[in-house]
Amino acid sequence: MRDRMTAEDLVVDSFLKIFEGAANFRFDNLRSFEAWMKRIVINESLMLLRKQANFNLMPESEAIEVPVDDNILDSISSDEIHQLIAELPDGYRTVFNLFAIEGYSHKEIAEQLNINEGTSKSQLNHARKLLQKKILYRQTAKQSSTSQTNKNHEDRGVL
């Protein structure tokens, strides 16, 4: 969620559901309770996204295929990757997170989001392409900055 107030409302609604359902939950172990709470928060998030109809589709022409070298991925921190994922349009980000991070199948995603399985596959594909483009752009900017710094040092006789 990008809007702080919406995120706060989501957290409150999620904890209300957790509190209301806790009496019916069978506490086998902490992991199952954590998974149950996580599922509630995810479901509340997805319901909110559906209500807002906030699945902004980016024109296909903007999500071009860009090859990404494995060495580039080694030079990007997980924080940077999380930031790039957070920058994705809501629909892309939701499907990407459910598939790549949560491990859901396209069929499960389609059922949860009330979309076609093909839409799930398409949104994931667009999300991947956009992430590749952003990663390549970020890496190119870093390399450009580094080479400019080296050139400045050479000009001053530092290197």
C-alpha positions in Angstrom: 0.0 0.0 0.0 1.5 3.3 -1.0 -0.9 5.6 1.0 0.0 5.7 4.7 -3.6 6.2 5.9 -4.9 3.3 3.8 -2.1 1.1 5.1 -3.0 2.0 8.7 -6.6 1.2 8.0 -5.6 -2.1 6.5 -3.6 -3.0 9.6 -6.4 -2.0 11.9 -9.0 -4.0 9.9 -6.6 -7.0 9.8 -6.1 -7.0 13.5 -9.8 -6.7 14.2 -10.3 -9.8 12.1 -7.5 -11.6 13.9 -8.9 -10.5 17.3 -12.5 -11.6 16.3 -11.3 -15.0 14.9 -8.8 -15.8 17.6 -11.4 -17.5 19.7 -12.0 -20.0 16.9 -8.4 -20.5 16.1 -6.8 -23.8 17.3 -3.4 -22.8 18.7 -1.2 -25.8 17.7 2.0 -23.8 17.5 3.3 -20.3 16.9 4.1 -20.9 13.3 0.6 -21.9 12.4 -0.7 -18.8 14.2 1.7 -16.5 12.4 0.7 -18.1 9.1 -2.9 -17.6 9.9 -2.4 -13.9 10.8 -0.3 -13.4 7.6 -3.1 -14.9 5.5 -5.6 -12.6 7.0 -3.5 -9.5 6.3 -2.9 -10.7 2.7 -6.6 -11.4 2.2 -7.5 -8.0 3.6 -5.0 -6.3 1.3 -6.3 -8.1 -1.7 -9.9 -7.2 -0.9 -8.9 -3.6 -0.5 -7.2 -3.6 -3.9 -10.2 -5.2 -5.5 -12.5 -2.6 -3.9 -10.4 0.2 -5.2 -10.1 -1.5 -8.6 -6.6 -0.3 -8.4 -5.0 -2.7 -10.9 -3.3 -0.1 -13.0 -2.2 -1.8 -16.2 0.8 -0.3 -17.9 0.7 -0.2 -21.7 2.5 -3.2 -23.1 4.8 -0.9 -25.1 6.3 0.3 -21.8 7.1 -3.2 -20.5 9.8 -4.1 -23.1 11.9 -7.2 -22.7 15.4 -6.3 -21.5 18.0 -9.1 -20.9 19.5 -9.0 -17.4 23.0 -10.3 -16.8 23.4 -12.4 -13.7 26.4 -10.3 -12.6 24.1 -7.3 -12.4 21.9 -9.1 -9.9 24.9 -9.8 -7.7 25.7 -6.1 -7.4 22.2 -5.1 -6.3 21.2 -5.3 -2.6 18.0 -7.0 -1.5 16.9 -3.6 -0.2 17.2 -2.2 -3.7 15.3 -5.1 -5.1 12.5 -4.6 -2.5 12.4 -0.9 -3.4 12.1 -1.7 -7.1 9.3 -4.2 -6.4 7.5 -1.5 -4.3 7.7 0.9 -7.3 5.7 -1.5 -9.6 2.1 -0.6 -10.4 -0.2 -2.2 -7.8 -1.5 -5.0 -10.0 1.9 -6.0 -11.2 3.3 -5.9 -7.7 0.4 -7.9 -6.2 0.7 -10.7 -8.7 4.5 -10.7 -8.6 4.5 -10.9 -4.7 1.9 -13.7 -4.7 3.7 -15.7 -7.3 7.4 -15.1 -6.7 7.5 -14.4 -3.0 4.4 -16.2 -1.6 4.6 -19.2 -4.0 1.0 -19.2 -5.2 0.1 -20.7 -8.6 -1.5 -18.6 -11.3 -4.7 -20.5 -10.7 -4.7 -19.6 -7.0 -3.8 -16.0 -7.7 -6.7 -15.8 -10.2 -9.1 -17.2 -7.7 -7.9 -14.8 -4.9 -8.0 -11.7 -7.1 -11.0 -12.6 -9.1 -9.2 -12.4 -12.4 -8.5 -14.8 -15.2 -5.5 -17.1 -15.0 -4.2 -15.5 -18.2 -4.3 -12.1 -16.6 -2.2 -13.3 -13.7 0.4 -14.7 -16.1 0.3 -11.5 -18.1 0.7 -9.3 -15.1 3.6 -11.4 -13.8 5.3 -11.2 -17.2 4.9 -7.5 -17.4 6.2 -7.1 -13.8 9.3 -9.2 -14.6 10.0 -7.2 -17.7 9.6 -3.9 -15.9 11.8 -5.1 -13.0 14.5 -6.1 -15.5 14.3 -2.7 -17.1 14.5 -0.9 -13.8 17.4 -3.1 -12.6 19.3 -2.5 -15.9 18.7 1.3 -15.7 19.8 1.4 -12.0 23.0 -0.6 -12.8 23.8 1.6 -15.9 23.3 4.7 -13.7 25.7 3.3 -11.1 28.3 2.3 -13.7 28.1 5.8 -15.2 28.5 7.4 -11.8 31.5 5.2 -11.0 33.2 5.9 -14.3 32.7 9.6 -13.9 34.2 9.5 -10.4 37.2 7.6 -11.7 37.6 10.1 -14.6 37.5 13.0 -12.1 40.1 11.3 -10.0 42.3 10.7 -13.0 42.0 14.4 -14.0 43.2 15.4 -10.5 46.0 12.8 -10.5 44.4 10.8 -7.7 44.5 7.4 -9.4 
